[in-house]
Amino acid sequence: MSGLKVGIAIVTPVGIVFRGRRYTCRTAIAENWFMLSRKKTWALPVLFTSNCTNEIILIVDGMLEKAFKVELNKNVTEDEKRLYYRTFLIYKEKYQSLKRQRRRSKQVSLFKNRQRLK
């Protein structure tokens, strides 16, 4: 870890901003940091090297986590946006359907187990 420097990044609705670049990480996505930061932004300490801007290391609750640079493509057409959104909705519905199936399956299993105990 030689050559690492310490800095401060800011969690914002558009990403984890550090030195004018945007980053993201698993924890930020899992814990909805970007939505939460709409109400109030906050700072995070980071470790970084000057020669590598593609990733930084966040210090979150005493743990280290890699954050990766997000490149924004501003040349996205309206058709591409619509296609992306439709695809997203399809996968979202499939995911929700799987969750419902799992929930029903668990409920059926619980019911069968209760019937056996009677």
Stockholm file with secondary structure:
# STOCKHOLM 1.0

chainA/1-118         MSGLKVGIAIVTPVGIVFRGRRYTCRTAIAENWFMLSRKKTWALPVLFTSNCTNEIILIVDGMLEKAFKVELNKNVTEDEKRLYYRTFLIYKEKYQSLKRQRRRSKQVSLFKNRQRLK
#=GR chainA/1-118 SS CTTCEEEEEEEETTEEEETTEEEECHHHHHTTHHHHTTTCCEEEEEEEETTEEEEEEEEETTEEEEEEECCCCTTCCHHHHHHHHHHHHHHHHHHHHHHHHHHHHHHHHHHHHHHHHC
#=GC SS_cons         CTTCEEEEEEEETTEEEETTEEEECHHHHHTTHHHHTTTCCEEEEEEEETTEEEEEEEEETTEEEEEEECCCCTTCCHHHHHHHHHHHHHHHHHHHHHHHHHHHHHHHHHHHHHHHHC
//
